[in-house]
Amino acid sequence: MSTTTWNLDNAHSEIMFKVKHMMITNVTGRFTEFGANVTSESEDFTKANITFTIKAASVNTGSDQRDGHLRSPEFFEADKFADVTFKSTKVEKVDNENYKLTGDLTIKNVTKSISLNAENGGVGKDPWGNIKTGFTVTGKINRKDFGLNWNAALETGGVMVSEDVRIACEVQFIKAV
């Protein structure tokens, strides 16, 4: 079986996260600079090799002050650890559309195995003849597992920022010719 390369379509992809703030609301952020490499056996994604790289300094929550704090040593330390990376180790098909994606996530030079849910929206041809596929990827990590430890206690109890970070990605790929 031949190997297929899928190139990320950045214009139709987004990497987002949500974190509870003050234990009462969620703050949503995104990364604006990222790339991915996917190789598979044709359209059999269970045999895919996936690598993903995010530029930590591209974090954007809509608040310059908060984004600066997230780039600082208290969080991503983006000057020292420029990239957040993910490398797949296993892709399991759950049903016709859903996969369990397991791999190594590295943040601030700390690598942990994580599992994500990936829903494949299908494969289709765009008006220009490109073959495309798309995935919705979701999951949750504990930020403290990766050395993102900053927090502040609230006088009402609880903490300023939840340890849990929910990941939500929409990624579209173009089949290389």
KOLKEDO-896111 format. One record per residue (C-alpha): residue in one letter; x, y, z. Coordinates in nm, 3 decimals, decimal comma. Example, Ala and Ser with C-alpha at 12.3 -4.5 7.8 and 13.67 -1.06 7.14 Angstrom:
<sites>
rest:a	X:1,230	Y:-0,450	Z:0,780
rest:s	X:1,367	Y:-0,106	Z:0,714
</sites>
This chain:
<sites>
rest:m	X:0,000	Y:0,000	Z:0,000
rest:s	X:0,132	Y:0,346	Z:-0,085
rest:t	X:0,193	Y:0,626	Z:0,161
rest:t	X:-0,016	Y:0,941	Z:0,137
rest:t	X:0,097	Y:1,278	Z:0,265
rest:w	X:-0,164	Y:1,522	Z:0,395
rest:n	X:-0,065	Y:1,891	Z:0,422
rest:l	X:-0,233	Y:2,112	Z:0,678
rest:d	X:-0,464	Y:2,376	Z:0,532
rest:n	X:-0,391	Y:2,652	Z:0,785
rest:a	X:-0,656	Y:2,883	Z:0,638
rest:h	X:-0,924	Y:2,631	Z:0,738
rest:s	X:-0,778	Y:2,513	Z:1,068
rest:e	X:-0,776	Y:2,643	Z:1,424
rest:i	X:-0,623	Y:2,534	Z:1,754
rest:m	X:-0,818	Y:2,647	Z:2,060
rest:f	X:-0,831	Y:2,586	Z:2,432
rest:k	X:-1,059	Y:2,671	Z:2,723
rest:v	X:-0,966	Y:2,713	Z:3,088
rest:k	X:-1,193	Y:2,790	Z:3,383
rest:h	X:-1,124	Y:3,137	Z:3,525
rest:m	X:-1,212	Y:3,206	Z:3,890
rest:m	X:-1,403	Y:2,877	Z:3,876
rest:i	X:-1,705	Y:3,060	Z:3,729
rest:t	X:-1,640	Y:3,117	Z:3,357
rest:n	X:-1,420	Y:2,990	Z:3,077
rest:v	X:-1,150	Y:3,185	Z:2,899
rest:t	X:-1,095	Y:3,077	Z:2,540
rest:g	X:-0,762	Y:3,108	Z:2,367
rest:r	X:-0,608	Y:3,003	Z:2,040
rest:f	X:-0,273	Y:2,965	Z:1,875
rest:t	X:-0,223	Y:3,149	Z:1,548
rest:e	X:0,100	Y:2,981	Z:1,427
rest:f	X:0,107	Y:2,603	Z:1,387
rest:g	X:0,184	Y:2,329	Z:1,141
rest:a	X:0,130	Y:1,956	Z:1,099
rest:n	X:0,261	Y:1,664	Z:0,901
rest:v	X:0,043	Y:1,360	Z:0,843
rest:t	X:0,131	Y:1,049	Z:0,649
rest:s	X:-0,106	Y:0,758	Z:0,615
rest:e	X:-0,172	Y:0,455	Z:0,402
rest:s	X:-0,415	Y:0,615	Z:0,157
rest:e	X:-0,721	Y:0,715	Z:0,362
rest:d	X:-0,660	Y:0,460	Z:0,640
rest:f	X:-0,591	Y:0,695	Z:0,929
rest:t	X:-0,535	Y:0,409	Z:1,178
rest:k	X:-0,188	Y:0,381	Z:1,027
rest:a	X:-0,125	Y:0,758	Z:1,028
rest:n	X:0,187	Y:0,924	Z:1,161
rest:i	X:0,099	Y:1,268	Z:1,289
rest:t	X:0,329	Y:1,545	Z:1,408
rest:f	X:0,202	Y:1,882	Z:1,516
rest:t	X:0,400	Y:2,193	Z:1,613
rest:i	X:0,257	Y:2,505	Z:1,773
rest:k	X:0,451	Y:2,828	Z:1,827
rest:a	X:0,396	Y:2,902	Z:2,198
rest:a	X:0,442	Y:3,276	Z:2,145
rest:s	X:0,142	Y:3,280	Z:1,910
rest:v	X:-0,101	Y:3,231	Z:2,201
rest:n	X:-0,394	Y:3,473	Z:2,173
rest:t	X:-0,675	Y:3,511	Z:2,427
rest:g	X:-0,787	Y:3,857	Z:2,319
rest:s	X:-0,603	Y:4,026	Z:2,609
rest:d	X:-0,250	Y:4,156	Z:2,551
rest:q	X:-0,177	Y:4,153	Z:2,924
rest:r	X:-0,295	Y:3,793	Z:2,968
rest:d	X:-0,115	Y:3,681	Z:2,650
rest:g	X:0,209	Y:3,834	Z:2,782
rest:h	X:0,161	Y:3,646	Z:3,109
rest:l	X:0,099	Y:3,321	Z:2,920
rest:r	X:0,425	Y:3,371	Z:2,724
rest:s	X:0,618	Y:3,437	Z:3,048
rest:p	X:0,814	Y:3,182	Z:3,259
rest:e	X:0,504	Y:3,134	Z:3,478
rest:f	X:0,337	Y:2,957	Z:3,186
rest:f	X:0,481	Y:2,870	Z:2,841
rest:e	X:0,818	Y:3,048	Z:2,880
rest:a	X:0,797	Y:3,102	Z:2,505
rest:d	X:1,139	Y:3,270	Z:2,476
rest:k	X:1,309	Y:2,953	Z:2,600
rest:f	X:1,062	Y:2,686	Z:2,482
rest:a	X:0,940	Y:2,812	Z:2,144
rest:d	X:0,745	Y:2,504	Z:2,036
rest:v	X:0,466	Y:2,289	Z:2,175
rest:t	X:0,474	Y:1,955	Z:1,992
rest:f	X:0,257	Y:1,646	Z:1,954
rest:k	X:0,369	Y:1,317	Z:1,795
rest:s	X:0,120	Y:1,035	Z:1,753
rest:t	X:0,204	Y:0,691	Z:1,888
rest:k	X:-0,127	Y:0,517	Z:1,812
rest:v	X:-0,448	Y:0,586	Z:1,620
rest:e	X:-0,743	Y:0,359	Z:1,698
rest:k	X:-1,067	Y:0,357	Z:1,502
rest:v	X:-1,367	Y:0,372	Z:1,737
rest:d	X:-1,635	Y:0,368	Z:1,465
rest:n	X:-1,682	Y:0,497	Z:1,108
rest:e	X:-1,608	Y:0,861	Z:1,202
rest:n	X:-1,430	Y:0,853	Z:1,537
rest:y	X:-1,075	Y:0,777	Z:1,641
rest:k	X:-0,881	Y:0,770	Z:1,966
rest:l	X:-0,553	Y:0,953	Z:1,903
rest:t	X:-0,271	Y:0,879	Z:2,147
rest:g	X:0,063	Y:1,054	Z:2,138
rest:d	X:0,336	Y:1,243	Z:2,315
rest:l	X:0,267	Y:1,608	Z:2,397
rest:t	X:0,569	Y:1,821	Z:2,484
rest:i	X:0,535	Y:2,158	Z:2,656
rest:k	X:0,833	Y:2,334	Z:2,820
rest:n	X:1,052	Y:2,029	Z:2,752
rest:v	X:0,814	Y:1,803	Z:2,949
rest:t	X:0,671	Y:1,513	Z:2,749
rest:k	X:0,361	Y:1,318	Z:2,855
rest:s	X:0,143	Y:1,070	Z:2,674
rest:i	X:-0,210	Y:1,201	Z:2,616
rest:s	X:-0,522	Y:1,072	Z:2,442
rest:l	X:-0,751	Y:1,285	Z:2,229
rest:n	X:-1,077	Y:1,222	Z:2,049
rest:a	X:-1,071	Y:1,279	Z:1,674
rest:e	X:-1,384	Y:1,289	Z:1,461
rest:n	X:-1,327	Y:1,263	Z:1,087
rest:g	X:-1,568	Y:1,474	Z:0,884
rest:g	X:-1,496	Y:1,268	Z:0,573
rest:v	X:-1,294	Y:1,305	Z:0,257
rest:g	X:-1,406	Y:1,520	Z:-0,035
rest:k	X:-1,294	Y:1,716	Z:-0,338
rest:d	X:-1,302	Y:2,097	Z:-0,331
rest:p	X:-1,401	Y:2,309	Z:-0,636
rest:w	X:-1,033	Y:2,326	Z:-0,746
rest:g	X:-0,986	Y:1,948	Z:-0,753
rest:n	X:-0,800	Y:1,915	Z:-0,421
rest:i	X:-0,880	Y:1,611	Z:-0,208
rest:k	X:-0,940	Y:1,723	Z:0,151
rest:t	X:-1,018	Y:1,569	Z:0,485
rest:g	X:-1,102	Y:1,730	Z:0,816
rest:f	X:-1,096	Y:1,640	Z:1,181
rest:t	X:-1,245	Y:1,781	Z:1,499
rest:v	X:-1,001	Y:1,698	Z:1,779
rest:t	X:-1,098	Y:1,735	Z:2,145
rest:g	X:-0,952	Y:1,638	Z:2,478
rest:k	X:-0,835	Y:1,756	Z:2,815
rest:i	X:-0,495	Y:1,787	Z:2,981
rest:n	X:-0,375	Y:1,896	Z:3,324
rest:r	X:-0,152	Y:2,200	Z:3,270
rest:k	X:0,049	Y:2,130	Z:3,587
rest:d	X:0,170	Y:1,802	Z:3,429
rest:f	X:0,370	Y:2,024	Z:3,191
rest:g	X:0,508	Y:2,275	Z:3,442
rest:l	X:0,242	Y:2,543	Z:3,381
rest:n	X:0,199	Y:2,593	Z:3,755
rest:w	X:0,107	Y:2,958	Z:3,819
rest:n	X:-0,212	Y:3,017	Z:4,015
rest:a	X:-0,364	Y:3,240	Z:4,282
rest:a	X:-0,599	Y:3,142	Z:4,562
rest:l	X:-0,935	Y:3,319	Z:4,579
rest:e	X:-1,070	Y:3,446	Z:4,909
rest:t	X:-1,400	Y:3,275	Z:4,830
rest:g	X:-1,218	Y:2,942	Z:4,795
rest:g	X:-1,094	Y:2,784	Z:4,478
rest:v	X:-0,824	Y:2,915	Z:4,249
rest:m	X:-0,790	Y:3,174	Z:3,975
rest:v	X:-0,711	Y:2,927	Z:3,693
rest:s	X:-0,824	Y:2,566	Z:3,665
rest:e	X:-0,563	Y:2,294	Z:3,622
rest:d	X:-0,775	Y:2,137	Z:3,347
rest:v	X:-0,731	Y:2,270	Z:2,995
rest:r	X:-0,984	Y:2,163	Z:2,733
rest:i	X:-0,846	Y:2,131	Z:2,381
rest:a	X:-1,063	Y:2,195	Z:2,075
rest:c	X:-0,913	Y:2,182	Z:1,725
rest:e	X:-1,062	Y:2,201	Z:1,378
rest:v	X:-0,803	Y:2,084	Z:1,127
rest:q	X:-0,833	Y:2,041	Z:0,753
rest:f	X:-0,576	Y:1,867	Z:0,534
rest:i	X:-0,507	Y:1,863	Z:0,160
rest:k	X:-0,390	Y:1,541	Z:0,001
rest:a	X:-0,048	Y:1,593	Z:-0,160
rest:v	X:-0,027	Y:1,505	Z:-0,529
</sites>
